[in-house]
Amino acid sequence: MTNPIAKGALSAIAIPAVSVSYAQDGTSTQPNALGMRPMQECAYQKRGENTC
């Protein structure tokens, strides 16, 4: 079986690029009173189990 993409040749397959920027202030790593990060807290609230 041979490789359809020749060695050294450019591929015709397009790879999408994504650019993401973050606030570099450390807020996403700071836990709340229950020890959860903001994304965990959001998921917890959406489950409807925030009846502590």
Summary of the structure (lengths in Angstrom):
residues: 52
radius of gyration: 22.0
end to end distance: 61.1
largest distance: 61.3
contacts: 50
relative contact order: 0.10
helix: 23%
strand: 0%
